[in-house]
Amino acid sequence: MLLPLRYWFLLLLLLCMACAPPPKVVTPPEEAYAPVQVPAMQAVPWELVDGWPDPDAGQALEAFIGSCRAIRKRDSWQIPCAAAATIDSADPQAVRRFFEHYFVPHQVRNADGTGSGLITGYYVPDLPGSRTPSQRFTQPIYKVPEDLLVIDLRKLYPELGDYRLRG
């Protein structure tokens, strides 16, 4: 019994497929599995800031004006500091417009995209002084305060080297 032509064609196709080399398996590089990195800080609109507009933002304005005593000589802070001095901290609308005009809020994220964690900050003051009295340095420091706490961070964090906390 002869097979119809379409079966011969199917048989020929199966034989050709059996003779073909197996398909090449392509493995994506390791980077393809790396987690997506997000920027640590990203600018966001003021509408996304929790609690904004703040009815007590006048206190923030007063704190900023206090900071201007130290930063107003820097080029990038001259205009905002001058503008802040003209704002009535009791006028919530004026305070809101000031901050929204001169500042850009940023959202802080972890590298994996999550938004919870701990942010710490350290202030290391540089205090000018002199071993001899002068017109600028009129008040002596007689000794280290007896109740001064000194914490050597090398024991906990060797990478911090010679840093010590004092308070």
KOLDOVEX-773798 format. One record per residue (C-alpha): residue in one letter; residue number from 0; chain; x, z, y. Coordinates in nm, 3 decimals. Each point is the difference from the previous one (the first is absolute). Example, Ala and Ser with C-alpha at 12.3 -4.5 7.8 and 13.67 -1.06 7.14 Angstrom:
<atoms>
ATOM  lumnu  miti  vonu        x        z        y
ATOM      a     0     A    1.230    0.780   -0.450
ATOM      s     1     A    0.137   -0.066    0.344
</atoms>
This chain:
<atoms>
ATOM  lumnu  miti  vonu        x        z        y
ATOM      m     0     A    0.000    0.000    0.000
ATOM      l     1     A    0.138   -0.099    0.336
ATOM      l     2     A   -0.014    0.230    0.296
ATOM      p     3     A   -0.155   -0.122    0.322
ATOM      l     4     A    0.241   -0.104    0.272
ATOM      r     5     A   -0.066    0.305    0.217
ATOM      y     6     A    0.120    0.231   -0.282
ATOM      w     7     A    0.324   -0.203   -0.035
ATOM      f     8     A    0.053    0.040    0.372
ATOM      l     9     A   -0.056    0.377   -0.024
ATOM      l    10     A    0.237    0.026   -0.298
ATOM      l    11     A    0.266   -0.196    0.189
ATOM      l    12     A   -0.041    0.229    0.302
ATOM      l    13     A    0.039    0.313   -0.215
ATOM      l    14     A    0.316   -0.141   -0.161
ATOM      c    15     A    0.149   -0.075    0.342
ATOM      m    16     A   -0.076    0.351    0.119
ATOM      a    17     A    0.162    0.149   -0.308
ATOM      c    18     A    0.321   -0.193    0.073
ATOM      a    19     A    0.018    0.105    0.368
ATOM      p    20     A    0.235    0.285    0.095
ATOM      p    21     A   -0.168    0.333    0.073
ATOM      p    22     A   -0.090    0.060    0.363
ATOM      k    23     A    0.273    0.165    0.204
ATOM      v    24     A   -0.082    0.363    0.089
ATOM      v    25     A    0.083    0.074    0.361
ATOM      t    26     A    0.060    0.363    0.089
ATOM      p    27     A   -0.047    0.081    0.368
ATOM      p    28     A    0.295    0.173    0.169
ATOM      e    29     A    0.002    0.379    0.036
ATOM      e    30     A   -0.080   -0.033    0.371
ATOM      a    31     A   -0.342   -0.133   -0.095
ATOM      y    32     A   -0.086    0.345   -0.135
ATOM      a    33     A    0.141    0.194    0.294
ATOM      p    34     A   -0.260    0.201    0.192
ATOM      v    35     A   -0.118   -0.145    0.326
ATOM      q    36     A    0.188    0.153    0.291
ATOM      v    37     A   -0.198    0.077    0.313
ATOM      p    38     A    0.147    0.071    0.342
ATOM      a    39     A    0.050    0.372    0.063
ATOM      m    40     A   -0.162   -0.032    0.341
ATOM      q    41     A   -0.256   -0.253    0.107
ATOM      a    42     A   -0.169   -0.034    0.337
ATOM      v    43     A   -0.375    0.061   -0.012
ATOM      p    44     A   -0.274   -0.025    0.261
ATOM      w    45     A   -0.106    0.318    0.179
ATOM      e    46     A   -0.339   -0.019   -0.171
ATOM      l    47     A    0.168    0.092   -0.332
ATOM      v    48     A    0.156    0.320    0.138
ATOM      d    49     A   -0.195    0.300   -0.132
ATOM      g    50     A   -0.140    0.209    0.282
ATOM      w    51     A    0.063   -0.261    0.270
ATOM      p    52     A   -0.105    0.006    0.273
ATOM      d    53     A    0.085    0.370    0.015
ATOM      p    54     A   -0.192    0.197    0.262
ATOM      d    55     A    0.305    0.230    0.036
ATOM      a    56     A    0.252   -0.284    0.046
ATOM      g    57     A    0.077    0.144    0.345
ATOM      q    58     A    0.222    0.254   -0.175
ATOM      a    59     A    0.194   -0.285   -0.163
ATOM      l    60     A    0.040   -0.161    0.343
ATOM      e    61     A    0.136    0.325    0.144
ATOM      a    62     A    0.246    0.027   -0.291
ATOM      f    63     A    0.109   -0.361    0.057
ATOM      i    64     A    0.052    0.067    0.372
ATOM      g    65     A    0.216    0.299   -0.097
ATOM      s    66     A    0.205   -0.229   -0.227
ATOM      c    67     A    0.050   -0.239    0.288
ATOM      r    68     A    0.239    0.249    0.160
ATOM      a    69     A    0.247   -0.095   -0.274
ATOM      i    70     A   -0.086   -0.365   -0.070
ATOM      r    71     A   -0.110   -0.148    0.334
ATOM      k    72     A    0.350   -0.134    0.080
ATOM      r    73     A   -0.005   -0.227   -0.304
ATOM      d    74     A   -0.110   -0.352    0.087
ATOM      s    75     A   -0.279   -0.020   -0.257
ATOM      w    76     A   -0.160    0.326    0.118
ATOM      q    77     A    0.016   -0.036    0.379
ATOM      i    78     A   -0.332   -0.184    0.040
ATOM      p    79     A   -0.204    0.215   -0.246
ATOM      c    80     A    0.138    0.321    0.151
ATOM      a    81     A   -0.080   -0.114    0.353
ATOM      a    82     A   -0.350   -0.103   -0.107
ATOM      a    83     A   -0.062    0.329   -0.182
ATOM      a    84     A    0.077    0.195    0.317
ATOM      t    85     A   -0.294   -0.173    0.172
ATOM      i    86     A   -0.259    0.081   -0.270
ATOM      d    87     A   -0.238    0.295    0.034
ATOM      s    88     A    0.026    0.181   -0.336
ATOM      a    89     A   -0.356    0.130    0.050
ATOM      d    90     A   -0.140   -0.357   -0.002
ATOM      p    91     A   -0.038   -0.091   -0.371
ATOM      q    92     A   -0.067   -0.369    0.070
ATOM      a    93     A    0.314   -0.037    0.213
ATOM      v    94     A    0.209    0.182   -0.261
ATOM      r    95     A   -0.141   -0.221   -0.278
ATOM      r    96     A    0.074   -0.318    0.199
ATOM      f    97     A    0.355    0.122    0.071
ATOM      f    98     A    0.086    0.063   -0.365
ATOM      e    99     A   -0.169   -0.318   -0.122
ATOM      h   100     A    0.192   -0.204    0.257
ATOM      y   101     A    0.350    0.145   -0.044
ATOM      f   102     A    0.007    0.102   -0.368
ATOM      v   103     A   -0.060   -0.170   -0.334
ATOM      p   104     A   -0.118    0.220   -0.288
ATOM      h   105     A    0.169   -0.055   -0.336
ATOM      q   106     A   -0.114    0.081   -0.349
ATOM      v   107     A    0.269    0.155   -0.219
ATOM      r   108     A   -0.009   -0.098   -0.368
ATOM      n   109     A    0.212    0.066   -0.306
ATOM      a   110     A    0.192   -0.294   -0.146
ATOM      d   111     A   -0.256   -0.027   -0.281
ATOM      g   112     A   -0.285   -0.031    0.250
ATOM      t   113     A   -0.142    0.350   -0.038
ATOM      g   114     A   -0.076    0.194    0.314
ATOM      s   115     A    0.049    0.366   -0.089
ATOM      g   116     A    0.323    0.194    0.009
ATOM      l   117     A    0.216    0.225    0.212
ATOM      i   118     A    0.169   -0.100    0.323
ATOM      t   119     A    0.267    0.228    0.138
ATOM      g   120     A    0.210   -0.017    0.310
ATOM      y   121     A    0.315    0.170    0.111
ATOM      y   122     A    0.133    0.061    0.346
ATOM      v   123     A    0.373    0.048    0.044
ATOM      p   124     A    0.063    0.110    0.357
ATOM      d   125     A    0.323   -0.090    0.175
ATOM      l   126     A    0.063    0.284    0.241
ATOM      p   127     A    0.264   -0.063    0.265
ATOM      g   128     A    0.229    0.289    0.072
ATOM      s   129     A    0.342    0.097    0.128
ATOM      r   130     A    0.264    0.251   -0.105
ATOM      t   131     A    0.065    0.075    0.365
ATOM      p   132     A   -0.255    0.082    0.271
ATOM      s   133     A   -0.083   -0.268    0.253
ATOM      q   134     A   -0.272   -0.084    0.249
ATOM      r   135     A   -0.191   -0.178   -0.277
ATOM      f   136     A    0.059    0.263   -0.269
ATOM      t   137     A   -0.058    0.335    0.168
ATOM      q   138     A   -0.149    0.203   -0.286
ATOM      p   139     A    0.227    0.119   -0.282
ATOM      i   140     A   -0.095    0.024   -0.366
ATOM      y   141     A    0.153    0.325   -0.112
ATOM      k   142     A   -0.049   -0.015   -0.376
ATOM      v   143     A   -0.209   -0.134   -0.282
ATOM      p   144     A   -0.336    0.184   -0.017
ATOM      e   145     A   -0.003    0.269   -0.266
ATOM      d   146     A   -0.328   -0.124   -0.146
ATOM      l   147     A    0.107   -0.367   -0.024
ATOM      l   148     A   -0.087   -0.150   -0.339
ATOM      v   149     A    0.242   -0.263   -0.135
ATOM      i   150     A   -0.102   -0.204   -0.305
ATOM      d   151     A    0.268   -0.216   -0.158
ATOM      l   152     A   -0.175   -0.315   -0.124
ATOM      r   153     A    0.292   -0.117   -0.216
ATOM      k   154     A   -0.112    0.226   -0.282
ATOM      l   155     A   -0.344   -0.161   -0.016
ATOM      y   156     A    0.082   -0.350    0.123
ATOM      p   157     A    0.370   -0.089   -0.042
ATOM      e   158     A   -0.057   -0.338    0.168
ATOM      l   159     A   -0.063    0.181    0.329
ATOM      g   160     A    0.364    0.109    0.016
ATOM      d   161     A    0.069    0.262    0.262
ATOM      y   162     A   -0.352    0.031    0.142
ATOM      r   163     A   -0.126    0.353    0.047
ATOM      l   164     A   -0.336    0.121    0.124
ATOM      r   165     A    0.009    0.273    0.262
ATOM      g   166     A   -0.282    0.193    0.146
</atoms>
